[in-house]
Amino acid sequence: MQRIKYLIYILLLSNSVVLAKSPAIWGYSQFDLTNIDFQKSLTDIQVRRINLMFNSELSSNVRFLTDFEFEDGADISESSVQGAIKISQTFLEYSFSPVFQIRAGKFLTDFGLYNKIHDASPSYYPVDAPVIYRPLSFLDNDTGKNANHQRLFGKYMAGVEFLGNINTDTISSQIDYSVGIGFGRWETINGVYYNKNFSVSGRLKYRPEWLSGIQVGTSYFLEDNPVGIISSKDEWVHTVGLDFQYDKSNVLVQLEGIMTLLEDKADNRQVSGLFYLLMGYTLYDRLTPYTVLTTVFKNVGNVRGNKNTPIIGLNYNVSKGVYLKTEAQFLGLSNNNIGQHDAVYKISLAVVF
């Protein structure tokens, strides 16, 4: 079955290349060295990801894009579950004008600052995208088989997306918008690969020309989640996000947060939230020290589930498209000072090609 799936992926890639007169091909990759404990030398070297992008301009108004991904040292043998080889995106887009475009296929959900960037680590300072964009368990007791790691919004969606950008005044202030309607997270969760659940997404972001470097945005995601995030039952997921970014004169500040209402058919409810603040300053146009402060509210009604994670690191632009990152992540710092305080040290090489 897996081999048939990989063959289909290759055929989709071939189709996107053949249809275009001169398809554009580019990509990015990431290689990590992770050390959990210097004294015990628990070190892991990993081919984190290799992504190949195929953009086929079929006409002046139509394009076909495919994102082919090798993830976590993917092993495609029948008996292995290591990593993944997958199509992250494959969609056809028709542009009526900059104000209005339509996409159909599988695409990344337009949510927050980073999900559309996807896993393109050269596009951001830290080794990992902020915790908002990664699977977590939102159960109060999330150990062993009780853990159910998911995002508070679907990373992917298959369906239709409407998007565009609008100039709001004579000095080129802009509003970008998108609305997606589709199905599925297209991920394996607790052994279940599910792609049939209904979901809706929406995003607005505003860039005022009179405040250069500023961008503010809001996102929304609604989903009928059959696997469940706080239980094994069907749940409705309502997630709202707010984000702020200042990017100018070698300074980057990002503040982003999401709050989610989870409710199942038995009227069990939980409110969870994720927040982070990222600050970085670039020296000599190459070296960027940065810090990221993250707070996780697994359950707003239970303080014991809250955690803070500070990160400090350096991002060095070795040459055009090549970035070397080093980072210390201090994990497990709970708000009530209960729990083990661990640190993870990472070195990462990110390359655009």
Helices and strands as residue ranges (DSSP letters): H 2-19, E 24-35, E 43-57, E 62-71, E 84-97, E 100-108, G 121-123, G 131-133, G 144-146, E 156-167, E 174-183, E 187-189, E 192-194, E 198-207, E 214-225, E 235-248, E 251-264, E 269-281, E 287-297, G 303-305, E 306-319, E 322-331, E 333-334, E 342-352
